[in-house]
Amino acid sequence: MHPITARTQLSPNVTRLDVEARRIAEIRQAGQFVIVRRANGAERIPLTIADADPARGTITLVIQAVGKSTRELVALEAGDAIQDISGPLGHPTEMIAAGRALCVGGGVGTAVVHPIAQGLHQRGVEVISIIGGRSREWVIFEEELRRLGQVMVCTDDGSYGRKGFVTDAARDVLAAGGVDIVYAVGPVPMMRAVANLTRPFGVHTIVSLNPVMVDGTGMCGGCRVDVGGQTKFACVEGPEFDGHLVDFDMLAERLGTYREFEEMASAACETGACRSELMPPSQLPAIPS
């Protein structure tokens, strides 16, 4: 069991949980993630390690409540516990040793950008972060990123920072020159837009993918993505890849595989039947190849 030491509401549907996981806190690296199972029979959910405190033996998980299982997780309070946390999993982030890095985070993806910016800052790399949200209340991790370098905030409605998308601000930074690498994390359309933006500038761009994952060891095959015409398993060969080589159309299609079942589970949750139960394998849809 992994006790929750603190719970913080970051935005209307994004929650931060600080959880005891001492061994993971001691060895995790930027870009790695864990797979969480709230209780027996619950769904296995991959979550990036947004931060860690080895001295206290805690890791930080940032969870966007979009379906039944994530709603169950964010309903937990300090003093409650998560049954299973497996990790750290995945490859650590590819870091440059010097120069200037542009980190672009959209929505909850900003929490994933944070440990990358941390790692770069510790190496002496100049970090510029561009983060965005629908409005001011949806902007997260601004304070944490300001400790690591310059931060530019964008909101769709202009209620805070610059009005517009993160790609608008990124275009200006790239046009000014001097950017050696770009890291982008957020919704698939945002990461695709950043990759398309950086391609003409010839700037190496790394994106963190979020395909369906089950076991986190590459055995289930659910996390298959196409990178440069080759099949990659995001849980063991990623989750970060060269954004100029990712087939974002395939990624978007595969992310919708279980949408019908997710909507059914969410509807049941709203009627009060929000209990985790295992679904017989015969009822699960086939994962597209």
C-alpha positions in Angstrom: 0.0 0.0 0.0 1.1 3.5 -0.8 -0.3 6.2 1.5 -1.2 9.6 0.1 0.6 12.3 2.0 -1.0 15.3 0.3 -3.8 16.2 -2.2 -3.9 19.4 -4.1 -6.5 20.6 -6.7 -4.5 22.2 -9.5 -7.3 23.0 -11.9 -11.0 22.1 -12.2 -10.3 18.6 -13.3 -6.6 18.1 -12.5 -5.4 16.9 -9.1 -2.0 16.4 -7.6 -1.3 13.5 -5.3 1.9 13.1 -3.3 2.3 9.4 -2.6 4.8 7.4 -0.6 6.9 5.2 -2.9 10.4 5.4 -1.5 12.3 3.1 -3.9 10.8 4.8 -6.9 11.5 8.3 -5.5 15.2 7.4 -5.1 15.9 6.1 -8.6 13.3 7.7 -11.0 14.6 9.9 -13.8 12.9 12.6 -15.9 10.5 11.1 -18.5 9.8 7.9 -16.6 6.3 6.9 -15.4 4.5 4.5 -13.1 1.5 2.3 -13.5 -1.0 2.7 -10.7 -3.8 0.4 -9.5 -6.0 1.9 -6.9 -7.4 -1.4 -5.5 -8.1 -5.0 -6.5 -9.9 -5.2 -9.8 -9.2 -1.6 -10.7 -7.8 -0.4 -14.0 -4.0 -0.1 -14.4 -3.3 3.6 -15.2 0.0 4.9 -16.5 1.0 8.2 -14.9 4.2 10.3 -15.3 6.2 11.0 -12.2 5.9 14.8 -12.2 8.3 15.2 -9.2 9.9 13.2 -6.5 11.3 13.9 -3.0 13.8 11.1 -2.1 14.3 12.5 1.4 10.6 12.1 2.2 10.2 9.0 0.0 7.4 10.5 -2.1 6.5 10.9 -5.7 4.1 13.4 -7.3 1.3 12.2 -9.6 -0.8 14.6 -11.6 -4.1 13.2 -12.7 -6.7 14.5 -15.1 -10.1 13.2 -14.2 -11.6 12.2 -17.5 -13.1 8.8 -16.8 -14.3 6.4 -14.2 -10.9 5.2 -13.0 -9.2 8.6 -12.9 -12.3 10.0 -11.0 -11.9 7.2 -8.4 -8.2 8.1 -8.0 -8.7 11.8 -7.5 -11.5 11.2 -5.0 -8.9 9.8 -2.6 -7.8 12.1 0.2 -4.6 12.5 2.2 -4.4 9.5 4.5 -6.0 7.1 1.9 -3.8 4.7 0.1 -3.2 3.4 -3.5 -2.7 -0.4 -3.5 -0.1 -0.8 -6.3 2.4 1.5 -7.9 4.9 -0.1 -10.4 7.9 1.7 -11.7 9.8 3.6 -12.7 9.0 2.5 -16.2 10.1 3.7 -19.6 13.2 5.3 -21.0 14.5 8.5 -19.3 14.4 11.7 -21.3 17.1 12.4 -23.8 18.9 15.4 -22.3 21.2 17.8 -24.0 24.3 18.8 -21.9 24.4 22.5 -22.8 22.6 25.1 -24.8 19.0 26.2 -24.8 15.9 24.1 -24.6 12.3 25.0 -25.3 9.7 23.0 -23.2 6.1 23.3 -24.4 3.3 22.0 -22.2 -0.4 21.9 -23.0 -2.9 21.3 -20.2 -2.0 18.4 -18.0 1.0 17.9 -20.2 2.7 20.8 -18.3 3.1 18.4 -15.4 5.0 16.0 -17.7 7.2 18.9 -18.9 8.2 19.8 -15.3 10.6 16.9 -14.6 12.2 17.4 -18.0 12.8 21.1 -17.3 14.2 20.0 -13.8 16.7 17.7 -15.4 17.8 20.2 -18.0 18.2 22.9 -15.4 20.3 20.7 -13.2 22.7 20.2 -16.2 23.0 23.9 -16.7 20.9 24.1 -19.8 18.9 27.3 -20.3 15.2 26.4 -20.1 12.3 28.4 -21.7 8.9 26.9 -20.9 5.7 27.8 -22.8 2.6 26.5 -21.0 -1.1 26.8 -21.9 -4.6 26.3 -20.7 -8.2 27.3 -21.7 -8.2 30.1 -19.1 -6.2 31.1 -16.0 -7.7 28.4 -13.8 -6.5 25.7 -16.1 -2.8 26.7 -16.0 -0.8 24.4 -13.8 2.9 24.2 -12.6 3.7 27.8 -13.5 5.4 28.5 -10.2 7.4 25.3 -10.3 8.7 26.0 -13.8 9.6 29.6 -13.0 12.2 28.3 -10.6 13.9 26.6 -13.5 13.9 29.4 -16.1 11.7 31.7 -18.2 8.0 30.9 -18.5 5.5 32.1 -21.0 1.8 31.5 -20.3 -0.8 31.3 -23.0 -4.6 31.0 -22.5 -7.2 30.4 -25.2 -9.4 33.2 -23.9 -6.7 35.7 -23.0 -7.7 35.7 -19.3 -4.0 35.3 -18.3 -0.7 35.7 -20.1 -0.8 35.8 -23.9 -4.0 35.1 -25.8 -3.7 32.2 -28.2 -2.1 28.8 -28.5 1.3 27.6 -27.2 2.4 27.1 -30.8 1.9 30.9 -31.4 4.4 31.7 -28.7 6.7 28.8 -29.7 6.9 30.2 -33.3 8.2 33.5 -32.0 10.8 31.9 -29.8 12.0 29.7 -32.7 12.1 32.6 -35.1 14.4 34.4 -32.7 16.9 31.6 -33.0 19.2 29.9 -30.5 16.9 26.9 -29.6 18.8 23.6 -29.6 16.0 21.2 -28.8 12.2 21.3 -28.2 10.3 19.1 -25.8 6.5 19.0 -26.3 3.9 17.3 -24.1 0.1 17.7 -24.4 -2.9 16.6 -26.4 -2.1 14.8 -29.7 -3.1 17.8 -31.9 -0.9 20.1 -29.9 2.2 17.8 -30.1 1.6 17.3 -33.9 1.3 21.1 -34.3 4.6 21.7 -32.4 6.4 19.0 -34.5 5.1 20.6 -37.7 6.2 24.0 -36.5 9.8 22.9 -35.6 10.4 20.9 -38.7 11.2 23.8 -41.0 13.5 25.2 -38.4 15.4 21.9 -38.3 15.2 21.7 -34.5 15.2 18.3 -32.9 11.8 17.8 -31.2 10.9 15.2 -28.6 7.2 14.4 -27.8 5.9 12.2 -25.0 3.2 9.8 -26.3 0.1 8.6 -24.4 -1.1 5.4 -26.1 -3.2 2.8 -24.3 -1.0 0.9 -21.9 -1.9 -2.2 -19.8 1.1 -4.0 -18.3 3.9 -1.5 -19.0 6.4 -4.2 -20.0 5.7 -4.4 -23.7 3.9 -7.8 -23.5 0.3 -6.7 -24.2 1.0 -4.7 -27.3 -1.6 -2.1 -26.5 0.9 0.8 -26.6 2.1 0.2 -30.2 3.0 3.4 -32.1 4.5 4.0 -35.5 7.7 6.0 -35.4 9.6 6.5 -38.7 7.7 3.6 -40.3 8.7 1.2 -37.5 6.5 -0.3 -34.7 7.6 0.9 -31.3 6.3 -0.1 -27.9 5.8 3.2 -26.0 6.0 1.6 -22.5 9.5 0.1 -23.0 10.9 2.1 -25.9 9.4 5.4 -25.0 7.2 7.1 -24.0 9.3 9.8 -25.7 10.1 9.8 -29.4 11.3 12.0 -32.2 8.2 14.1 -33.0 9.1 14.5 -36.6 8.9 10.7 -37.1 5.7 9.9 -35.1 2.5 8.9 -37.0 0.1 11.1 -35.1 -2.9 9.9 -37.2 -2.4 6.3 -36.0 -1.9 7.4 -32.4 -5.1 9.4 -32.4 -7.0 6.4 -33.9 -5.7 3.9 -31.4 -6.5 6.3 -28.5 -10.2 5.9 -29.4 -10.2 2.1 -29.2 -11.9 1.9 -25.8 -13.9 5.2 -26.0 -17.3 3.4 -26.0 -16.4 1.4 -22.9 -15.0 4.5 -21.2 -18.2 6.4 -21.8 -20.3 3.4 -20.4 -18.1 3.3 -17.3 -18.3 7.0 -16.8 -22.1 7.0 -17.2 -22.4 4.2 -14.6 -20.1 6.2 -12.3 -22.4 9.2 -12.5 -25.4 7.1 -11.5 -23.7 5.9 -8.4 -22.5 2.6 -9.7 -18.8 3.7 -9.7 -17.1 0.4 -8.7 -14.1 -1.2 -10.3 -14.9 -4.6 -11.7 -12.9 -6.7 -14.1 -14.4 -7.2 -17.5 -14.3 -10.7 -19.0 -11.7 -10.8 -21.9 -14.4 -11.9 -24.3 -16.1 -8.5 -23.9 -13.0 -6.5 -24.6 -12.6 -5.0 -28.1 -9.7 -6.0 -30.3 -6.9 -3.5 -30.4 -6.3 -2.4 -34.0 -3.0 -3.4 -35.5 
